[in-house]
Amino acid sequence: MNIYPIQPGRYKRTYATHLAPESAIVGFTSPSAAPRIGDLLAAEVISVGKHTMIETEHGVTMNLFPGDRLIGAFGYRYATDQYEGVVPQTWGETCDLLSVGGVCGEVRSAHTSMSAPTRRSRLSGSHRCGD
């Protein structure tokens, strides 16, 4: 299995990853199974939508810009005034940022007042961090 190293300082870790020790997030691999809730992923912001900031693993908010590289976690979200999001069935080319805390998935429905979600693309054909 190839491990693509995570270069220090190149990634913004989101709050969704705060329980994972820094020593466990050393690289990412090509996924061999469907994503599961809690799987970490490394991805690049391709368009900034509703979420223009993230909360880091230390609880600090940071602005998001296209090209930012983030480490987040797959999860479900059901917020009737924002998005309903699910863990995707496959490791696709893109995913949505479902929350400021770094929960990622696919938007299934959105409140009528919501703008498009912030989109992320996978890095180097891989997503899963720290396997």
C-alpha positions as CSV (number, residue, x, y, z in Angstrom):
1,M,0.0,0.0,0.0
2,N,1.4,3.4,-1.0
3,I,1.3,6.1,1.7
4,Y,1.4,9.7,0.5
5,P,3.0,11.8,3.2
6,I,1.1,14.8,4.7
7,Q,3.5,17.7,4.6
8,P,3.5,19.6,7.9
9,G,2.0,23.1,7.6
10,R,0.2,22.3,4.3
11,Y,-3.1,21.1,5.8
12,K,-5.6,22.7,8.0
13,R,-7.0,20.1,10.4
14,T,-10.6,20.6,11.2
15,Y,-12.3,20.2,14.6
16,A,-13.8,16.9,13.4
17,T,-10.3,15.4,13.7
18,H,-9.4,16.7,17.2
19,L,-9.6,13.3,18.8
20,A,-7.1,11.8,16.4
21,P,-3.5,12.1,17.7
22,E,-1.2,14.2,15.5
23,S,1.2,11.2,15.3
24,A,-1.6,9.1,13.6
25,I,-2.1,11.5,10.7
26,V,1.1,11.0,8.8
27,G,-0.1,10.3,5.3
28,F,-3.0,9.2,3.1
29,T,-3.6,6.0,1.2
30,S,-5.7,4.8,-1.7
31,P,-9.0,3.7,-0.2
32,S,-9.8,0.0,-0.5
33,A,-13.4,0.1,0.8
34,A,-16.3,2.5,0.8
35,P,-16.0,5.4,3.2
36,R,-17.4,5.0,6.7
37,I,-18.5,7.5,9.3
38,G,-15.4,8.8,11.1
39,D,-12.9,8.1,8.2
40,L,-10.5,11.0,7.8
41,L,-9.9,12.5,4.4
42,A,-7.4,14.9,2.9
43,A,-8.9,17.2,0.3
44,E,-8.5,20.5,-1.4
45,V,-11.1,23.3,-1.4
46,I,-12.2,23.8,-5.0
47,S,-15.0,26.3,-4.4
48,V,-16.0,28.2,-1.3
49,G,-19.8,28.2,-0.7
50,K,-21.8,28.5,2.5
51,H,-19.0,27.6,4.8
52,T,-16.3,30.3,4.4
53,M,-14.5,29.3,7.5
54,I,-13.5,26.2,9.4
55,E,-13.0,25.5,13.1
56,T,-9.5,23.9,13.6
57,E,-8.7,21.0,15.9
58,H,-7.9,23.6,18.5
59,G,-11.2,25.4,18.2
60,V,-9.9,28.4,16.3
61,T,-11.7,29.7,13.3
62,M,-9.8,30.2,10.0
63,N,-11.0,31.5,6.7
64,L,-11.2,29.1,3.7
65,F,-9.9,29.8,0.3
66,P,-9.8,27.8,-3.0
67,G,-6.7,25.7,-2.9
68,D,-6.6,25.2,0.9
69,R,-5.9,21.7,1.9
70,L,-8.0,20.3,4.8
71,I,-8.2,17.2,6.8
72,G,-11.8,16.4,7.8
73,A,-14.0,13.5,8.7
74,F,-16.9,11.8,7.0
75,G,-20.1,12.0,8.8
76,Y,-23.9,12.5,8.7
77,R,-25.6,15.9,9.3
78,Y,-29.2,16.7,9.7
79,A,-29.9,20.3,10.2
80,T,-33.4,21.4,9.0
81,D,-32.3,25.0,8.6
82,Q,-29.1,24.1,6.7
83,Y,-28.1,20.8,5.1
84,E,-29.0,17.2,5.3
85,G,-25.8,15.3,4.4
86,V,-24.7,11.7,4.3
87,V,-21.5,9.7,4.0
88,P,-21.1,8.9,0.3
89,Q,-21.3,5.3,-1.0
90,T,-18.0,5.7,-2.8
91,W,-14.8,7.8,-2.6
92,G,-15.8,10.2,-5.4
93,E,-13.9,13.0,-7.0
94,T,-15.5,15.6,-4.8
95,C,-17.4,16.0,-1.5
96,D,-19.2,18.7,0.4
97,L,-18.2,20.5,3.6
98,L,-21.3,19.9,5.8
99,S,-20.3,21.9,8.8
100,V,-17.7,24.5,10.0
101,G,-16.3,21.8,12.2
102,G,-15.1,19.8,9.1
103,V,-17.8,17.1,8.7
104,C,-17.8,16.0,5.1
105,G,-20.2,14.1,2.9
106,E,-22.8,14.6,0.2
107,V,-25.6,17.1,0.5
108,R,-28.9,15.3,0.0
109,S,-31.2,18.3,0.7
110,A,-30.9,21.9,1.8
111,H,-33.1,24.5,3.3
112,T,-34.4,27.0,0.7
113,S,-32.3,29.8,2.2
114,M,-29.0,27.9,1.9
115,S,-26.4,28.7,-0.7
116,A,-24.3,26.0,-2.4
117,P,-22.0,24.1,-0.1
118,T,-18.2,24.5,0.0
119,R,-16.8,21.8,-2.4
120,R,-13.6,19.7,-1.9
121,S,-11.7,17.5,-4.3
122,R,-9.7,14.5,-3.5
123,L,-5.9,14.6,-3.4
124,S,-3.7,12.3,-5.6
125,G,-6.3,9.7,-6.1
126,S,-6.7,9.1,-2.4
127,H,-8.6,10.2,0.7
128,R,-8.2,8.0,3.7
129,C,-5.8,9.4,6.3
130,G,-3.7,7.5,8.8
131,D,-4.6,3.9,7.9
